[in-house]
Amino acid sequence: MVLEYHYLTQKEAQELDNELMSDTIGYKLEQLMEIAGLSCAICIHHCYPHLFCQYSDGYSNQFSSSQTISSQIMVICGPGNNGGDGLVIARYLKLFGGNPIVIYPKKGNHPLYDNLVTLLKSLSIPIIPTIEEINPIPALIIDSIFGFSFSGDYIKSPFNSIIDYMKKCSNISAIPIVSIDIPSGWNVDNIYSENDTLLYPDIIISLTAPKVCTLSFKGKHYIAGRFVPPFLATKYNIDYINKIYLNNNNELFTLL
């Protein structure tokens, strides 16, 4: 736990997101999602390089059938913006030589999500509505169901059973889990420990800045999504993040 760093509340995270997409800053949702997804995919590749094929004979062979089911990366996407980030992540994991499969039980209403699904189909990435069709279990799970807008303790079907599935994969089969922004099912303004019965991932990749709920997280904690101008970072007391990036070779992600 790093007490000198400011962790965002749900209210702060929402206000910061709104300001990024305001006329003053000028981002569009599509831009933020693309930057976030690319940054997270690069971070995942960094953490699990053995799950990606390395070919010496050119880009075209990245999609070879020689990739085995044992290297499968399951990306579980929710219906909102966190799920949209997951759709982008899956695309880049494929482009990096990975073997992603997308679980997408409930599609979002925004046309953007339809476009992201079309891009996945163009790369022949499987998109499946339920985990019941998955066998065997994957080598890695990307949790991209709920983001900072989630509140409350009640999780509706089918996501309650999907989160239970992830917990079993982690606790029984030791399958690593990477949560995007916050672990699904966590209330942003609560602080959780490893003793809680909720999903507890191996890695969290916080977007923009860490959230209050991750204060006591004991796994590896990365930051991704470099889109906050300096004056806005100062306003939300997250100037430290740019300093961390500068001290870590200016990558698109950094270890907190």
C-alpha positions in Angstrom: 0.0 0.0 0.0 1.4 3.4 -1.1 -0.1 6.0 1.2 1.6 9.0 -0.4 -0.2 8.3 -3.7 -3.7 9.6 -4.2 -6.2 6.9 -5.2 -9.4 8.0 -7.0 -12.9 7.6 -5.6 -15.7 6.6 -7.8 -16.9 10.2 -8.0 -13.4 11.5 -8.9 -12.9 8.8 -11.6 -16.3 9.7 -13.2 -15.6 13.4 -13.1 -12.1 12.9 -14.6 -13.5 10.7 -17.3 -16.1 13.4 -18.1 -13.5 16.1 -18.3 -11.3 14.1 -20.6 -14.2 13.9 -23.1 -15.3 17.5 -22.6 -14.8 20.2 -25.2 -11.9 21.6 -23.2 -9.8 18.4 -23.5 -11.4 16.9 -26.7 -11.1 13.2 -26.4 -13.7 10.9 -27.9 -14.7 7.6 -26.2 -13.3 5.7 -29.1 -9.8 7.3 -28.6 -9.7 6.6 -24.9 -10.8 3.0 -25.4 -8.2 2.4 -28.1 -5.4 3.9 -26.1 -6.4 2.0 -22.9 -6.8 -1.3 -24.8 -3.5 -1.0 -26.5 -1.7 -0.1 -23.3 -3.2 -3.0 -21.4 -2.4 -5.4 -24.2 1.2 -4.3 -24.2 1.3 -4.7 -20.4 -0.2 -8.2 -20.6 2.4 -9.2 -23.3 5.1 -7.9 -20.9 3.8 -10.0 -18.0 3.1 -13.3 -19.9 5.4 -13.4 -22.9 5.4 -17.2 -23.0 1.7 -17.1 -24.2 2.7 -15.3 -27.5 4.1 -17.0 -30.5 7.5 -15.8 -31.8 7.9 -16.4 -35.6 11.0 -15.6 -37.6 9.4 -15.8 -41.0 7.1 -12.7 -41.0 3.9 -11.2 -39.7 1.6 -13.4 -41.8 2.4 -16.5 -39.7 1.3 -14.9 -36.4 -2.1 -16.5 -37.0 -0.7 -20.0 -37.6 -2.8 -22.9 -36.4 0.3 -24.1 -34.5 -0.9 -22.1 -31.5 -2.2 -24.6 -29.0 -5.3 -24.5 -26.9 -3.1 -24.5 -23.8 -2.0 -21.0 -24.7 -5.5 -19.7 -24.9 -6.2 -16.2 -23.4 -9.8 -15.8 -22.3 -11.0 -12.1 -22.4 -14.3 -11.8 -20.5 -16.1 -8.6 -21.5 -19.0 -6.8 -19.9 -21.6 -4.6 -21.7 -20.1 -1.2 -20.7 -16.9 0.7 -21.4 -14.8 -1.7 -19.4 -16.0 -4.5 -21.7 -15.2 -2.2 -24.7 -11.6 -2.0 -23.4 -11.6 -5.8 -23.3 -12.6 -6.0 -26.9 -9.7 -3.7 -27.9 -7.4 -5.7 -25.7 -8.3 -9.0 -27.4 -7.6 -7.6 -30.8 -4.1 -6.4 -29.9 -3.4 -9.7 -28.1 -4.1 -11.4 -31.4 -1.9 -9.0 -33.4 0.9 -9.6 -30.9 0.8 -13.3 -31.6 -1.6 -14.4 -28.8 -4.5 -16.8 -29.0 -7.4 -14.9 -27.5 -11.0 -16.0 -27.1 -13.7 -13.5 -26.1 -16.6 -14.2 -23.8 -19.2 -11.6 -24.5 -22.6 -12.5 -22.8 -24.3 -9.1 -23.1 -23.4 -6.7 -25.9 -23.4 -2.9 -25.2 -25.9 -0.6 -26.9 -23.4 1.9 -28.4 -22.6 1.4 -32.1 -18.9 1.5 -31.1 -19.2 -2.0 -29.6 -20.6 -3.3 -32.9 -17.5 -1.9 -34.7 -15.2 -3.5 -32.1 -16.8 -6.9 -32.6 -16.5 -6.5 -36.4 -12.8 -5.9 -36.0 -12.5 -9.0 -33.9 -14.3 -11.1 -36.5 -12.0 -9.8 -39.2 -9.1 -11.4 -37.2 -11.1 -14.7 -36.7 -11.1 -14.2 -33.0 -13.8 -16.5 -31.4 -16.6 -14.6 -29.7 -18.7 -16.8 -27.4 -21.7 -15.8 -25.3 -21.2 -18.2 -22.4 -18.3 -19.8 -20.5 -20.2 -23.1 -20.6 -18.9 -23.7 -24.1 -15.2 -23.4 -23.0 -13.1 -26.5 -22.6 -10.4 -26.8 -21.5 -9.7 -23.9 -19.2 -7.5 -21.2 -20.6 -3.9 -20.3 -19.7 -4.8 -16.7 -18.7 -8.1 -14.8 -18.0 -8.6 -11.1 -18.6 -11.3 -9.7 -16.4 -12.9 -6.8 -18.3 -16.5 -7.0 -17.0 -17.1 -4.1 -14.7 -15.2 -0.9 -14.3 -15.4 2.1 -11.9 -19.1 2.7 -12.5 -20.0 -0.5 -10.7 -21.6 -0.1 -7.3 -23.4 -2.3 -4.9 -22.9 -5.9 -3.9 -25.5 -7.6 -6.1 -24.2 -8.9 -9.4 -26.9 -10.0 -11.9 -26.9 -13.2 -14.0 -25.0 -14.2 -16.1 -22.0 -12.2 -14.6 -22.4 -13.7 -11.1 -21.7 -17.2 -12.4 -18.9 -15.9 -14.7 -17.2 -14.3 -11.7 -17.6 -17.6 -9.7 -16.0 -19.4 -12.7 -13.0 -17.0 -12.6 -12.7 -17.5 -8.8 -12.6 -21.3 -9.3 -10.1 -21.0 -12.1 -7.9 -18.9 -9.8 -8.3 -20.8 -6.5 -8.5 -24.4 -7.7 -6.6 -24.4 -11.0 -4.1 -21.5 -10.3 -5.0 -19.8 -13.6 -3.7 -16.3 -13.4 -6.2 -13.4 -13.7 -5.6 -9.9 -14.9 -8.3 -7.4 -14.0 -8.7 -4.2 -16.1 -9.1 -1.0 -14.0 -10.7 -2.8 -11.0 -11.6 -6.4 -10.3 -15.2 -7.1 -11.3 -17.5 -7.0 -8.3 -15.4 -4.6 -6.2 -17.1 -1.4 -5.1 -14.7 1.4 -6.0 -14.9 3.2 -2.7 -14.3 0.1 -0.5 -10.9 -1.3 0.4 -10.5 -5.1 0.0 -8.1 -7.7 1.3 -7.0 -11.1 0.1 -9.2 -12.6 2.8 -12.4 -11.3 1.2 -14.6 -13.8 -0.7 -14.6 -11.7 -3.9 -12.5 -12.2 -7.0 -8.9 -11.5 -6.2 -6.7 -11.2 -9.3 -3.0 -11.7 -9.7 -2.6 -8.4 -11.6 -4.6 -5.2 -11.7 -4.0 -2.8 -14.6 -5.5 0.5 -13.4 -6.6 2.9 -16.1 -5.5 6.6 -15.8 -5.0 6.3 -12.0 -5.5 3.7 -9.2 -8.9 3.6 -7.5 -9.5 3.5 -3.7 -10.6 -0.1 -3.7 -7.1 -1.2 -4.7 -5.3 0.4 -1.8 -4.5 -2.9 -0.1 -4.0 -5.0 -3.2 -1.0 -7.3 -2.7 -0.5 -8.4 -6.3 1.3 -6.6 -9.1 -0.4 -3.3 -9.8 0.2 -1.5 -13.1 -1.0 1.8 -14.5 -2.0 2.2 -18.2 -3.8 4.8 -20.2 -1.6 8.0 -20.6 -4.2 10.6 -21.6 -4.3 13.1 -18.7 -2.9 16.6 -19.4 -0.7 18.0 -16.7 -3.2 20.6 -15.4 -5.8 17.9 -15.0 -3.4 15.6 -13.3 -2.7 18.4 -10.8 -6.4 19.1 -10.3 -7.0 15.4 -9.3 -3.8 15.0 -7.4 -2.3 12.4 -9.6 0.8 14.2 -10.8 2.9 11.4 -9.4 1.8 9.1 -12.3 3.6 11.0 -15.0 6.7 11.0 -12.8 6.5 7.3 -12.5 6.2 7.0 -16.3 9.2 9.2 -16.8 11.2 7.1 -14.4 10.3 3.9 -16.2 11.4 4.6 -19.8 8.1 6.4 -20.8 6.3 3.2 -21.8 2.5 3.0 -22.3 2.2 1.2 -19.0 4.1 1.3 -15.7 4.4 -0.6 -12.5 2.9 1.4 -9.6 
